Amino acid sequence: QVRLVESGGGSVQAGGSLRLSCAVSGINWRDHCLAWFRQSPGKEREAVAGLESGGTTNYAESVQGRFTISKDTAKNTLYLQMNSLKPEDTALYSCAAERCGIWVDYPRLRTRDDFTYWGQGTQVTVSS
């Protein structure tokens, strides 16, 4: 059974940093792709960062150069390091997983329809 549990959200001033964690269980890291999504009130859920099973990372233009997605398979954890945060980054952040195959390297962000497994989310609030 796949389970994803996010943590690390909170309130921070603009320009600050946060690191989100997603504890992952029930997957084989070699053949699963993972991603971080966010959703703010009145907006659709959008992909922020993706990590392919082959190691490729993809980012939304709005976070390129500020956010970094990574994993620690020994700790069964997916991370999202967020630097230089802006008020427009305020949202509920969720991690997602999907069995996509071994050594797959999709060249762009996957959409929400590509993922079956989701966490409940962790709130990030950035004040100006």
C-alpha positions in Angstrom: 0.0 0.0 0.0 1.4 3.3 -1.1 1.5 6.1 1.5 2.7 9.6 1.3 2.9 12.0 4.3 4.2 15.6 3.9 5.7 17.7 6.6 7.8 20.9 6.9 5.3 23.5 5.9 4.8 26.7 7.9 4.8 30.5 7.8 7.9 32.4 6.5 8.6 35.9 5.4 9.4 36.7 1.8 13.0 35.8 0.9 13.1 33.0 3.4 13.5 29.3 3.0 11.6 26.1 3.9 12.3 22.4 3.2 9.4 20.2 2.7 9.6 16.4 3.3 7.4 13.6 2.0 7.7 10.3 3.8 7.1 7.6 1.2 6.2 4.0 1.8 5.0 1.2 -0.4 6.9 2.0 -3.6 10.0 0.8 -5.5 12.1 3.9 -6.0 13.6 2.5 -9.1 10.4 2.5 -11.1 8.4 5.3 -9.6 8.3 8.9 -10.6 7.5 11.5 -8.0 6.5 15.2 -7.9 5.5 18.1 -5.8 2.3 20.0 -6.6 0.7 23.0 -5.0 -2.8 24.5 -4.9 -3.9 27.9 -3.6 -7.5 29.0 -3.1 -9.4 29.5 -6.3 -6.6 28.0 -8.5 -6.0 24.6 -10.0 -3.5 22.3 -8.6 -0.2 22.8 -10.5 3.0 20.9 -10.8 6.0 22.5 -9.2 8.8 20.0 -9.4 9.2 16.5 -10.7 11.7 13.7 -10.2 11.8 11.0 -12.8 12.8 7.4 -12.0 15.9 7.9 -14.2 17.0 10.9 -12.2 15.9 13.8 -14.4 14.4 16.7 -12.5 11.9 19.2 -14.0 10.6 22.5 -12.6 7.9 25.0 -13.3 9.2 28.2 -14.7 7.9 30.1 -11.7 10.2 28.2 -9.3 13.2 27.4 -11.6 16.4 28.4 -9.8 14.7 28.7 -6.4 13.3 25.2 -5.7 15.1 21.9 -5.7 13.6 18.5 -5.6 15.6 15.6 -4.3 15.3 12.2 -2.6 17.0 10.1 0.1 16.1 6.5 -0.6 17.8 5.3 2.6 15.3 7.5 4.5 12.4 6.8 2.1 11.9 10.6 1.8 11.3 13.1 -1.0 12.3 16.7 -0.4 11.5 20.1 -1.8 14.0 22.8 -0.8 12.4 26.2 -1.3 14.6 29.3 -1.3 13.9 33.0 -2.0 10.2 32.4 -1.2 7.6 34.8 -2.5 4.1 35.6 -1.4 2.8 34.0 -4.6 4.3 30.7 -3.4 1.7 30.5 -0.7 -0.3 27.3 -1.2 -1.0 23.8 0.0 1.9 21.6 -1.2 1.4 17.9 -1.9 3.7 15.1 -3.0 2.6 12.6 -5.6 3.9 9.2 -6.9 3.2 7.0 -9.9 4.8 3.8 -11.2 6.3 5.0 -14.5 8.9 2.4 -15.3 12.6 1.9 -14.7 15.1 4.6 -15.8 12.4 6.7 -17.3 13.4 10.3 -18.0 10.4 12.4 -19.2 11.7 15.7 -20.4 9.0 17.9 -18.8 6.8 18.2 -15.8 4.1 15.5 -15.6 0.5 16.7 -14.9 -1.8 15.9 -12.0 -3.6 13.3 -14.2 -0.3 11.3 -14.4 -0.3 10.5 -10.7 -2.3 8.0 -8.7 -0.9 8.3 -5.2 -1.1 11.6 -3.3 -0.4 12.9 0.2 -2.7 15.1 2.2 -0.5 18.2 1.8 1.3 20.7 4.0 0.5 24.4 4.1 3.1 27.0 3.1 2.4 30.7 3.8 4.8 33.4 2.7 4.2 36.9 4.0 5.5 40.1 2.4 
